[in-house]
C-alpha cells in the first residue's frame, strides 16, 4: 500500500532547477530504496485533485511529472 513519506513535497508546489536535478522513479510495489530516499534533497509526491491518493503506474507518474516540469520550464 502507498506510504506517504514525512518529508515529501507535492509535485505541483515544487519549483525545479531543471539544469541541476536527477529524478528517480520507483515502481508501485517496491518504490525507491531507503538509501536513495535518504540521499535525496527533495522527495516528490503526486496527489490527485480530489485529495485521495491513487497508485500510479511508473510510466503514468513519469508522464505527469514530465508534463508539470515542462510547463514550469516554459514560465521560469
matplotlib code that plots the C-alpha trace (Angstrom):
import matplotlib.pyplot as plt

x = [0.0, 1.2, 3.1, 3.5, 7.0, 7.1, 9.3, 7.7, 6.6, 3.6, 4.9, 2.7, 4.3, 7.8, 10.0, 12.5, 16.0, 16.0, 19.7, 20.7, 18.2, 18.2, 14.8, 14.4, 11.1, 10.2, 7.7, 4.3, 5.4, 9.0, 9.2, 12.6, 15.2, 15.7, 19.3, 18.2, 15.5, 18.0, 20.3, 17.6, 17.3, 13.6, 11.1, 8.1, 4.6, 1.8, -1.5, -4.9, -7.1, -9.7, -7.3, -7.3, -4.1, -4.2, -1.5, 0.0, 1.9, 5.5, 5.1, 2.0, 3.8, 6.7, 4.3, 2.6, 6.0, 7.4, 4.4, 4.5, 8.2, 7.9, 5.2, 7.3, 10.3, 8.3, 7.4, 10.7]
y = [0.0, 3.5, 5.2, 9.0, 9.9, 12.6, 15.0, 14.5, 17.6, 17.9, 17.8, 20.8, 23.0, 22.1, 24.7, 22.8, 23.8, 21.9, 22.1, 20.5, 17.8, 14.0, 12.3, 8.8, 6.9, 3.7, 1.1, 0.6, -2.4, -1.7, 2.1, 3.6, 2.2, 3.9, 4.7, 6.7, 8.5, 9.3, 10.8, 12.9, 16.6, 16.5, 13.7, 14.5, 13.1, 13.2, 13.9, 13.9, 17.0, 15.3, 14.6, 10.8, 9.0, 6.8, 4.3, 5.3, 3.1, 4.4, 5.4, 7.4, 9.0, 9.9, 11.4, 13.6, 14.7, 15.5, 17.4, 19.5, 20.1, 21.1, 23.6, 25.1, 25.4, 27.5, 30.1, 30.3]
z = [0.0, -0.6, 2.2, 2.4, 3.4, 6.1, 4.2, 0.8, -1.2, -3.5, -7.1, -8.1, -5.4, -6.4, -8.1, -10.2, -11.2, -14.4, -15.1, -11.8, -11.0, -11.2, -11.0, -9.7, -10.1, -8.3, -9.1, -7.4, -5.3, -4.3, -4.6, -4.2, -1.8, 1.6, 0.7, -2.3, -0.2, 2.5, -0.1, -1.8, -1.3, -2.4, -2.4, -4.6, -4.3, -6.9, -5.3, -7.1, -7.1, -5.0, -2.2, -2.5, -3.2, -6.2, -7.1, -10.4, -12.9, -13.1, -16.7, -15.9, -12.9, -15.2, -17.7, -15.1, -13.7, -17.1, -18.2, -15.0, -15.2, -18.9, -18.0, -15.2, -17.6, -20.1, -17.5, -15.5]

ax = plt.figure().add_subplot(projection="3d")
ax.plot(x, y, z, "-o")
ax.set_aspect("equal")
plt.show()
